[in-house]
Amino acid sequence: MSDANSRFEVVVVGAGPAGLAAAAAAAESGRRTLVLDATPWLGGQIWRGREAKGGSGSAKRWLARLQATDAVVARQTTVVAAPRPGVLLAESPEGPREIGWETLILTIGARELFLPFPGWTLPGVVGIGGLQVLVKGGWPLDGKRIVIAGSGPLLFAAGAEYRAAGADVVLIAEQTDLGKLARFGLSLPRLAPRKITQAAQYQASLLGVPYRPGCWAVSAQGADRLEGVTLRSSRRTWTERCDVLATGFGFLPNLELPRLFGCRTANGAAVVDDRQESSQAGIFIAGEPTGIGGEGRALVEGLIAGFSAAGRLERAGRLEKKRRRAMAFSRAMDRAFALREEVRNLASPETLICRCEDVARRDLEKFGDWRAAKLHTRCGMGPCQGRICGGAVEKLYGWDAASNRPPVFPVQIGTLRDPEPGSRGASK
Amino acid sequence: MAEIVSLTINGRPVRVPSGTVVAAALALAGESRFRRSVAGHPRGPLCGMGVCFECSVTIDGRPHCRSCQTLCAEGMEVRTDE
């Protein structure tokens, strides 16, 4: 691979809304820009599949805006390590690849927060956002009975999407109480007027589906796959027969790469200044990793990061008001959907916490912290590297489950061994 | 748009629209057990986003491939439960 293809002024990692906005802003500002993504798609998980379908709404606008620039796009390219300052090591279909950068923008999104409960490892128990993404990839829901149980504004959007895909949505159980939800609803006109229309649309398409605040799943049953779910509210406990249980309690910032580069984090999010620059000079972070805020916040932060990375601080500064409003919306969302104690603590002694290594709660309890638990039980040391159980033990025990040892994703051994940057046909 | 891709799942031929991810093709073929956990429990997709590795299958002889992150391709051979 020639030098010109492996050195860029601005490298954007992650091509979701924040990454597309950042790459567009940097490239429009005349910077030689590369945007890479681990998947074959542009648009991140939220806009997956929109590219192939010609897109619609904001997905279409932002994909078109990026395509109108000279930014180079690298798909199926996963950053696994940072071997030297200013260099990324990535895995691509052509083999390992070293990419040089002057300014780095990390827009690596978030993952769903799962809280373990008895039966949560049965096939048929799926993430709420995860199932949305699978449906975009052709996952069949026609005629399936689905219970949605978790927390956050995503429950409405997901319910509407599952129904559009032919599912019979039996119930939407939201763990937060009606009072908190009502206060959140009242703050929407001030914080995010556009969300009102969106909410009304979801409500219309979910007509007839019970939406129960103050209600959560306590266990899932089934032999080899899910057959039913037991739900609880302040008044009663009952069981619903279903084929699919979609669960998830909001999102957690992906912080593996910020930590790999030594960027400061606090309260489970990356710390950035008002130009989106991290504690490491020249490394910017935008979107979900700085605090969960959805598409709107990701887009404005992405633009600010892209303009700032290109040295156009005045242009970035013009977006400050929008950014502040998006952050206020995030805070309101955090308050409204704060987790109740009961859902943090649903796992029984036998419930598996670490799904990669099959570690049950009773085997973890005796340890005082994440490190000791890992050493003695292998919890968090399987292929997911604690990305799933780490969030769960943070909520269960308050353990700090940060993990940032390279490689940050399981890699082909050849990627780490290969001395030739960008060489093709690496050993598999 | 509506091109069809032919692949095999555990030796059985399956036809899916192009753009289908391998995980979805498995569901279309009626598979719910994608892999067995270290203690032998059945597992299927959880995160859908390439994070949890619960949907790992063997694709064209290569084990531990995330079926949610892989598009179906003509002639692909997929094996579950390994």
Contacts between the chains, C-beta under 8 A, distances in Angstrom:
chain1	res1	chain2	res2	distance
A	38	B	50	6.6
A	38	B	69	7.4
A	39	B	50	7.1
A	39	B	69	6.0
A	40	B	69	8.0
A	40	B	71	5.8
A	45	B	48	7.9
A	45	B	49	5.2
A	49	B	19	7.2
A	52	B	19	5.6
A	111	B	47	6.4
A	111	B	49	6.5
A	111	B	51	4.9
A	112	B	47	6.2
A	112	B	49	7.7
A	114	B	46	7.1
A	114	B	47	8.0
A	121	B	37	7.3
A	121	B	41	6.3
A	121	B	43	6.5
A	122	B	42	7.7
A	123	B	32	4.3
A	123	B	33	6.0
A	123	B	34	7.3
A	123	B	42	5.6
A	123	B	43	6.3
A	123	B	44	3.2
A	124	B	32	6.7
A	124	B	44	6.8
A	125	B	46	7.2
A	126	B	44	7.6
A	126	B	45	6.1
A	126	B	46	6.1
A	126	B	48	6.8
A	127	B	46	5.8
A	127	B	47	5.1
A	127	B	48	5.8
A	127	B	49	7.8
A	129	B	48	7.1
A	129	B	49	7.3
A	130	B	45	6.8
A	130	B	46	6.3
A	130	B	47	4.7
A	130	B	48	2.9
A	130	B	49	6.0
A	130	B	68	7.8
A	131	B	48	6.2
A	132	B	48	7.5
A	133	B	48	4.2
A	133	B	49	5.8
A	133	B	68	7.3
A	134	B	21	7.2
A	134	B	23	6.1
A	134	B	24	6.1
A	134	B	27	7.9
A	134	B	45	6.4
A	134	B	48	4.5
A	134	B	68	6.4
A	137	B	19	7.5
A	137	B	20	6.3
A	137	B	21	3.4
A	137	B	23	6.8
A	137	B	24	4.9
A	137	B	68	7.1
A	138	B	16	6.5
A	138	B	17	6.5
A	138	B	19	6.8
A	138	B	20	3.6
A	138	B	21	6.4
A	138	B	24	3.8
A	138	B	25	7.3
A	138	B	28	7.2
A	139	B	21	7.7
A	139	B	23	6.8
A	139	B	24	4.2
A	139	B	27	5.4
A	140	B	24	7.1
A	140	B	27	5.7
A	140	B	28	5.5
A	224	B	32	7.2
A	224	B	33	6.6
A	224	B	42	5.1
A	225	B	32	4.5
A	225	B	33	7.5
A	225	B	42	7.0
A	225	B	44	7.4
A	355	B	37	6.9
A	355	B	43	7.3
A	355	B	46	7.4
A	355	B	52	7.0
A	355	B	54	6.4
A	356	B	37	8.0
A	356	B	38	7.7
A	356	B	53	6.7
A	357	B	38	6.1
A	358	B	37	5.2
A	358	B	38	5.0
A	358	B	39	4.2
A	358	B	41	7.1
A	382	B	38	8.0
A	382	B	53	7.3
A	383	B	53	3.9
A	383	B	56	7.2
A	383	B	64	6.9
A	384	B	51	6.2
A	384	B	52	5.2
A	384	B	53	5.1
A	387	B	51	5.0
A	387	B	52	7.0
A	388	B	46	7.3
A	388	B	47	7.2
A	388	B	51	7.0
A	388	B	52	5.0
A	410	B	53	7.8
A	410	B	64	7.4
A	428	B	62	7.1
